[in-house]
């Protein structure tokens, strides 16, 4: 293993290097990006993946000819709108959700999808929480926790609009009896608060009945983080002897070097990576783009993977625009990345509880430990709020200990040093 300073500079800290002469490093941009939510209509086929425009999908830069990796995309138009479905919201993973949804719930989910640009997964989660509350309102579940029988049977929207604070306290009692965790209960309350704010904006409700209900206090859990030696073992585990090994090594290097989410990793296209500048264009949450720098180790791993991929005509970058593919030439899923990580954790002898998100936590913690400021780390992670990034300040204990040792008078000395008392000069005459 190379010296510690050299190792982390080559993988993470190049984000702070000066750009080449004549080049201007752009600041992270937050421009519109595609968010592919499965939408179907009775007479249409399911939406195709966004990675291959030729099969009906759409993605950023569909009007651009795929360019070799390493070609700068700095001058490209990153503000292009991708094909966003205009069909009604459908939750394919939970087909029963919309069957039981009231018109107001459907309208709220469409609002989240089209106006707020929430992800497919988030819309499904909101829909499942609201359907559970609708079932409670109708008396289909938790009837024994209700003081009063449901009113307006058959009209769910009328019951929702007429709901008072007592009903929500009864709903919380039901959730507690079902052994829901505090974090899950807090999420369901957040969903309901957003839903009633939506109803207030639509003038369907005059006041929010949840305004007097407090969110359960949750336990603060620090994110898990790997040390440098553990990261090195993990990144060395795949090897680079064949196409799949090179792909896996490139994925792990990019995850740690850029700190992007695994969902952002699998959505990367060839046109999103600039190997000359060492920058990724990442499509984050809420249809927001940002630029994520990557280090020299990740650049080398991606170049080797692309070189291996070029030897297989089925996987040519002119034919398939997605960067990371499975052995069948299809886009990887987040579950596939997790399975690959589990494999290499076992090879490296590391904790099997480590997830792809742990590399993101490690990225942020190592940057802060090596002097990066919190605001820069916030931009690199794509956090909307600085308070979200502040969780990593609790993990940087080494820097805190060094500051303490250097500044506190009793950190090393056996007693507090005092100035030497000089004898008072005697008066002459």
C-alpha positions as CSV (number, residue, x, y, z in Angstrom):
1,X,0.0,0.0,0.0
2,X,1.5,3.4,-1.0
3,X,2.0,6.1,1.6
4,X,-1.3,7.3,3.1
5,X,-1.1,10.8,1.7
6,X,-0.2,9.7,-1.8
7,X,-3.0,7.1,-1.7
8,X,-5.9,9.4,-0.8
9,X,-4.6,12.2,-3.1
10,X,-4.8,9.8,-6.1
11,X,-8.3,8.6,-5.4
12,X,-10.2,11.4,-3.7
13,X,-8.4,14.7,-3.3
14,X,-7.8,15.6,-7.1
15,X,-11.2,17.4,-6.8
16,X,-9.2,20.3,-5.2
17,X,-6.5,20.4,-7.9
18,X,-6.1,23.3,-10.2
19,X,-7.5,22.8,-13.8
20,X,-5.0,22.7,-16.7
21,X,-3.8,26.0,-18.1
22,X,-6.4,27.5,-20.3
23,X,-9.3,25.5,-18.8
24,X,-11.9,26.7,-16.4
25,X,-13.3,24.3,-14.0
26,X,-17.1,24.7,-14.0
27,X,-18.9,24.8,-10.6
28,X,-21.4,22.0,-9.9
29,X,-24.5,22.8,-11.9
30,X,-28.1,22.0,-11.0
31,X,-29.9,21.7,-14.3
32,X,-32.9,19.7,-15.4
33,X,-32.3,16.0,-15.9
34,X,-34.4,13.0,-16.8
35,X,-36.2,11.1,-14.1
36,X,-37.7,8.0,-15.6
37,X,-40.8,6.9,-13.9
38,X,-42.6,3.9,-15.3
39,X,-45.8,5.2,-16.9
40,X,-48.1,3.2,-19.0
41,X,-51.5,3.6,-20.6
42,X,-54.0,0.9,-21.4
43,X,-53.0,0.9,-25.1
44,X,-49.3,1.4,-24.7
45,X,-46.3,-0.8,-24.0
46,X,-44.2,-0.3,-20.9
47,X,-41.6,2.4,-21.1
48,X,-38.2,1.3,-22.3
49,X,-35.0,1.9,-20.5
50,X,-33.6,5.4,-20.8
51,X,-30.2,4.2,-21.8
52,X,-30.9,3.2,-25.4
53,X,-32.7,5.7,-27.6
54,X,-33.0,3.2,-30.4
55,X,-35.4,1.0,-28.5
56,X,-37.8,3.8,-27.5
57,X,-36.0,5.1,-24.4
58,X,-34.8,8.6,-23.9
59,X,-32.0,10.2,-21.9
60,X,-30.0,13.3,-21.7
61,X,-28.3,14.0,-24.9
62,X,-30.4,11.7,-27.1
63,X,-29.7,14.1,-30.0
64,X,-26.0,13.7,-29.6
65,X,-24.0,10.9,-31.3
66,X,-22.3,8.8,-28.6
67,X,-18.8,10.1,-28.3
68,X,-15.7,8.2,-27.1
69,X,-15.0,8.4,-23.4
70,X,-12.6,11.1,-22.7
71,X,-14.3,13.6,-25.1
72,X,-15.1,16.7,-23.1
73,X,-18.8,17.4,-22.5
74,X,-18.2,20.8,-20.9
75,X,-19.5,22.6,-23.9
76,X,-22.5,20.3,-24.4
77,X,-26.0,21.5,-23.5
78,X,-26.7,19.9,-20.2
79,X,-30.0,21.6,-19.9
80,X,-31.8,19.4,-22.4
81,X,-35.0,18.0,-21.2
82,X,-35.3,14.3,-21.6
83,X,-38.5,12.6,-22.5
84,X,-40.6,12.7,-19.3
85,X,-43.7,10.7,-19.5
86,X,-47.0,12.5,-19.5
87,X,-49.1,9.5,-18.7
88,X,-51.0,8.9,-15.4
89,X,-49.0,7.8,-12.4
90,X,-48.7,4.0,-12.1
91,X,-46.9,2.1,-9.4
92,X,-45.9,-1.1,-11.1
93,X,-44.1,-2.5,-8.0
94,X,-47.4,-2.2,-6.0
95,X,-50.3,-2.6,-8.5
96,X,-52.9,-2.6,-5.7
97,X,-51.9,0.9,-4.6
98,X,-53.7,2.9,-7.2
99,X,-56.7,0.5,-7.2
100,X,-57.4,1.6,-3.6
101,X,-56.4,5.3,-4.1
102,X,-59.0,8.1,-3.9
103,X,-59.0,10.9,-6.5
104,X,-57.2,13.2,-4.1
105,X,-54.5,10.7,-3.4
106,X,-54.1,10.1,-7.2
107,X,-53.8,13.9,-7.7
108,X,-51.2,14.2,-5.0
109,X,-49.1,11.4,-6.5
110,X,-49.3,13.1,-9.9
111,X,-48.3,16.3,-8.2
112,X,-45.2,14.6,-6.7
113,X,-44.3,13.1,-10.0
114,X,-44.8,16.0,-12.4
115,X,-44.4,19.1,-10.3
116,X,-42.0,18.0,-7.6
117,X,-40.2,15.5,-9.9
118,X,-39.9,12.9,-7.1
119,X,-38.3,9.6,-8.0
120,X,-40.3,6.5,-8.9
121,X,-39.4,4.8,-5.6
122,X,-40.4,7.9,-3.5
123,X,-43.8,8.1,-5.2
124,X,-44.4,4.5,-4.5
125,X,-43.5,5.0,-0.8
126,X,-45.8,8.0,-0.5
127,X,-48.6,6.0,-2.2
128,X,-48.2,3.0,0.1
129,X,-48.3,5.2,3.2
130,X,-51.4,7.1,2.0
131,X,-53.2,3.9,1.1
132,X,-52.6,2.5,4.6
133,X,-54.1,5.7,6.1
134,X,-57.1,5.5,3.7
135,X,-57.7,1.9,4.8
136,X,-57.6,3.1,8.5
137,X,-60.0,5.9,7.7
138,X,-62.5,3.5,6.0
139,X,-62.2,1.1,8.9
140,X,-60.7,-1.7,6.9
141,X,-57.8,-1.9,9.4
142,X,-57.3,-0.8,13.0
143,X,-61.0,-0.5,13.7
144,X,-60.5,-1.5,17.4
145,X,-58.4,1.7,17.8
146,X,-61.2,4.0,16.6
147,X,-63.4,5.7,19.2
148,X,-66.0,6.5,16.5
149,X,-67.2,4.5,13.6
150,X,-66.2,5.7,10.1
151,X,-68.5,8.3,8.6
152,X,-69.4,8.7,4.9
153,X,-68.7,5.1,4.1
154,X,-67.6,4.7,0.5
155,X,-66.4,8.2,0.1
156,X,-62.7,8.2,1.2
157,X,-62.0,11.7,0.2
158,X,-64.8,13.0,2.3
159,X,-63.5,11.1,5.3
160,X,-60.0,12.4,4.7
161,X,-61.2,16.0,4.5
162,X,-63.3,15.5,7.7
163,X,-60.4,13.9,9.6
164,X,-59.4,15.6,12.9
165,X,-56.4,15.4,15.2
166,X,-58.0,12.6,17.3
167,X,-58.1,10.4,14.2
168,X,-54.4,10.8,13.6
169,X,-53.6,10.0,17.2
170,X,-55.7,6.9,16.9
171,X,-53.7,6.1,13.7
172,X,-50.5,6.5,15.6
173,X,-51.7,4.2,18.3
174,X,-52.4,1.6,15.6
175,X,-48.9,2.0,14.2
176,X,-47.4,1.6,17.6
177,X,-49.4,-1.6,18.2
178,X,-48.1,-3.0,14.9
179,X,-44.5,-2.5,16.2
180,X,-43.5,0.1,13.5
181,X,-40.2,1.7,14.3
182,X,-39.9,5.4,15.1
183,X,-38.3,6.1,11.8
184,X,-41.1,4.5,9.8
185,X,-43.7,6.3,11.9
186,X,-41.9,9.6,11.3
187,X,-41.9,8.9,7.6
188,X,-45.6,8.2,7.5
189,X,-46.3,11.4,9.4
190,X,-44.2,13.3,7.0
191,X,-46.2,11.8,4.1
192,X,-49.5,12.8,5.7
193,X,-48.2,16.3,6.4
194,X,-47.2,16.8,2.8
195,X,-50.6,15.4,1.7
196,X,-52.6,17.8,3.8
197,X,-50.4,20.8,2.8
198,X,-51.3,19.8,-0.8
199,X,-55.0,19.7,0.2
200,X,-54.7,23.1,1.8
201,X,-53.2,24.6,-1.4
202,X,-56.1,23.1,-3.3
203,X,-58.5,24.8,-0.9
204,X,-60.0,21.4,0.1
205,X,-58.9,21.7,3.7
206,X,-58.7,24.9,5.7
207,X,-56.3,23.7,8.5
208,X,-53.7,21.0,8.8
209,X,-55.0,18.5,11.5
210,X,-51.4,17.3,12.1
211,X,-50.1,20.7,13.2
212,X,-50.3,19.7,16.9
213,X,-48.9,16.2,16.5
214,X,-45.2,15.9,17.2
215,X,-42.9,13.6,15.3
216,X,-41.4,10.8,17.4
217,X,-37.9,11.5,18.5
218,X,-35.5,9.2,16.6
219,X,-32.3,7.7,17.7
220,X,-29.3,9.3,16.0
221,X,-27.2,6.7,14.3
222,X,-23.8,7.6,12.8
223,X,-23.2,6.2,9.3
224,X,-20.8,3.3,9.0
225,X,-17.4,4.3,7.5
226,X,-14.4,2.3,6.2
227,X,-10.8,3.2,7.0
228,X,-8.2,3.6,4.3
229,X,-6.9,0.1,4.7
230,X,-10.3,-1.5,4.3
231,X,-11.1,0.6,1.3
232,X,-7.8,-0.5,-0.3
233,X,-8.6,-4.2,0.3
234,X,-12.1,-3.7,-1.2
235,X,-10.9,-1.9,-4.3
236,X,-8.2,-4.5,-4.9
237,X,-10.6,-7.5,-4.7
238,X,-12.1,-7.5,-8.2
239,X,-8.8,-7.5,-10.1
240,X,-8.7,-6.5,-13.8
241,X,-8.1,-9.7,-15.8
242,X,-11.4,-9.8,-17.8
243,X,-14.3,-7.6,-18.8
244,X,-16.5,-8.2,-15.8
245,X,-13.7,-7.8,-13.3
246,X,-12.6,-4.5,-14.9
247,X,-16.2,-3.4,-14.8
248,X,-16.6,-4.2,-11.1
249,X,-13.3,-2.5,-10.2
250,X,-14.3,0.6,-12.2
251,X,-17.7,0.7,-10.4
252,X,-16.1,0.5,-7.0
253,X,-13.4,3.1,-7.8
254,X,-16.0,5.5,-9.2
255,X,-18.3,5.0,-6.1
256,X,-15.5,5.8,-3.7
257,X,-13.7,8.5,-5.8
258,X,-16.8,10.5,-6.5
259,X,-19.1,9.7,-3.6
260,X,-22.2,9.3,-5.9
261,X,-25.2,7.2,-5.0
262,X,-25.5,3.7,-6.4
263,X,-28.7,4.8,-8.3
264,X,-26.6,7.6,-9.9
265,X,-23.9,5.1,-10.8
266,X,-26.1,2.7,-12.7
267,X,-27.7,5.7,-14.6
268,X,-24.4,7.0,-16.0
269,X,-24.1,7.1,-19.7
270,X,-20.9,7.2,-21.8
271,X,-21.6,10.8,-22.6
272,X,-21.7,11.6,-18.9
273,X,-18.0,11.0,-18.2
274,X,-15.2,13.2,-19.2
275,X,-11.9,11.3,-18.7
276,X,-9.7,14.2,-19.8
277,X,-11.1,16.5,-17.2
278,X,-11.8,13.8,-14.7
279,X,-15.5,14.8,-14.2
280,X,-18.8,13.0,-14.1
281,X,-22.2,14.5,-14.9
282,X,-24.5,13.0,-12.4
283,X,-28.3,13.0,-12.5
284,X,-29.3,13.3,-8.9
285,X,-32.5,13.5,-7.0
286,X,-35.3,15.9,-8.1
287,X,-34.0,16.1,-11.7
288,X,-31.0,18.0,-10.6
289,X,-27.6,17.6,-12.3
290,X,-24.2,18.1,-10.7
291,X,-20.6,17.7,-11.7
292,X,-18.7,15.1,-9.6
293,X,-14.9,15.0,-10.0
294,X,-13.1,11.6,-10.0
295,X,-9.5,10.8,-9.1
296,X,-6.7,9.3,-11.3
297,X,-7.3,5.7,-10.0
298,X,-10.9,5.8,-11.0
299,X,-10.1,7.3,-14.4
300,X,-7.5,4.5,-15.1
301,X,-10.0,1.8,-14.0
302,X,-12.8,3.2,-16.3
303,X,-10.4,3.5,-19.3
304,X,-9.3,-0.1,-18.9
305,X,-13.0,-1.2,-18.6
306,X,-13.9,0.7,-21.8
307,X,-10.9,-0.8,-23.6
308,X,-12.1,-4.3,-22.7
309,X,-15.6,-3.4,-23.7
310,X,-14.5,-2.2,-27.1
311,X,-13.3,-5.8,-27.9
312,X,-16.9,-7.0,-27.8
313,X,-19.0,-5.7,-30.8
314,X,-22.2,-6.3,-28.9
315,X,-21.2,-3.8,-26.2
316,X,-19.8,-1.0,-28.4
317,X,-20.4,2.5,-27.0
318,X,-21.9,3.5,-30.4
319,X,-24.6,0.8,-29.9
320,X,-25.3,1.1,-26.1
321,X,-24.9,4.4,-24.4
322,X,-25.1,3.1,-20.8
323,X,-21.6,3.0,-19.1
324,X,-21.9,0.0,-16.8
325,X,-23.6,-3.1,-18.4
326,X,-24.2,-6.7,-17.3
327,X,-22.9,-9.7,-19.2
328,X,-26.0,-9.6,-21.4
329,X,-25.4,-6.0,-22.5
330,X,-28.2,-4.6,-20.4
331,X,-28.1,-1.9,-17.8
332,X,-27.1,-2.9,-14.3
333,X,-29.6,-2.6,-11.5
334,X,-28.8,-1.3,-8.0
335,X,-29.4,-4.8,-6.7
336,X,-26.8,-6.2,-9.1
337,X,-24.3,-3.7,-7.8
338,X,-25.1,-4.8,-4.2
339,X,-24.6,-8.4,-5.1
340,X,-21.3,-7.7,-6.7
341,X,-20.2,-5.7,-3.6
342,X,-21.2,-8.6,-1.3
343,X,-19.0,-10.9,-3.4
344,X,-15.9,-8.7,-3.0
345,X,-16.6,-8.1,0.7
346,X,-16.3,-11.8,1.2
347,X,-13.1,-12.0,-0.9
348,X,-11.6,-9.1,1.1
349,X,-12.7,-10.5,4.4
350,X,-14.7,-7.3,5.3
351,X,-17.9,-6.8,7.2
352,X,-20.8,-8.3,5.1
353,X,-23.0,-5.5,6.4
354,X,-21.2,-2.9,4.3
355,X,-23.4,-1.4,1.5
356,X,-22.6,0.7,-1.6
357,X,-23.7,3.7,0.4
358,X,-20.9,3.0,2.9
359,X,-18.4,4.0,0.2
360,X,-20.3,7.3,0.0
361,X,-20.0,7.8,3.7
362,X,-16.3,6.9,3.6
363,X,-15.8,9.4,0.7
364,X,-17.2,12.2,2.7
365,X,-15.5,11.3,6.0
366,X,-12.0,10.9,4.4
367,X,-12.4,14.3,2.6
368,X,-13.3,16.1,5.9
369,X,-10.4,14.3,7.7
370,X,-8.0,15.6,5.1
371,X,-9.0,19.2,5.3
372,X,-12.0,19.6,2.9
373,X,-14.5,22.2,4.0
374,X,-18.1,21.2,4.8
375,X,-19.6,23.3,2.0
376,X,-17.5,21.7,-0.7
377,X,-18.4,18.2,0.6
378,X,-22.1,19.2,0.5
379,X,-21.8,20.1,-3.2
380,X,-19.9,17.0,-4.0
381,X,-22.5,14.8,-2.3
382,X,-25.4,16.7,-3.9
383,X,-27.1,17.4,-0.6
384,X,-29.7,20.1,-0.7
385,X,-29.3,21.1,3.0
386,X,-26.0,21.5,4.8
387,X,-27.5,19.9,7.9
388,X,-27.6,16.6,6.0
389,X,-23.8,16.8,5.4
390,X,-23.1,17.8,9.1
391,X,-23.6,14.1,10.2
392,X,-20.1,13.4,8.8
393,X,-18.5,15.9,11.2
394,X,-19.3,13.5,14.0
395,X,-17.1,10.9,12.4
396,X,-14.0,13.0,11.9
397,X,-12.6,12.2,15.4
398,X,-9.0,12.0,14.3
399,X,-8.9,15.7,13.3
400,X,-10.7,16.7,16.5
401,X,-8.2,14.8,18.6
402,X,-5.3,16.4,16.7
403,X,-6.8,19.9,17.3
404,X,-7.3,19.0,21.0
405,X,-3.7,17.8,21.4
406,X,-2.3,20.8,19.7
407,X,-4.4,23.4,21.5
408,X,-5.4,22.2,25.0
409,X,-2.8,23.1,27.7
410,X,-3.3,19.8,29.6
411,X,-3.3,17.5,26.6
412,X,0.3,16.4,27.2
413,X,1.8,18.6,30.0
414,X,1.5,17.2,33.6
415,X,0.2,20.6,34.8
416,X,-1.0,23.8,33.4
417,X,2.1,25.9,32.6
418,X,2.3,29.3,34.4
419,X,4.6,32.2,33.6
420,X,7.6,32.4,35.9
421,X,7.0,34.9,38.6
422,X,9.8,37.5,38.5
423,X,10.9,39.0,41.9
424,X,9.8,42.6,42.5
425,X,12.6,45.1,41.9
426,X,13.8,46.7,45.1
427,X,13.4,50.4,45.5
428,X,16.7,52.3,45.5
429,X,17.1,55.0,48.1
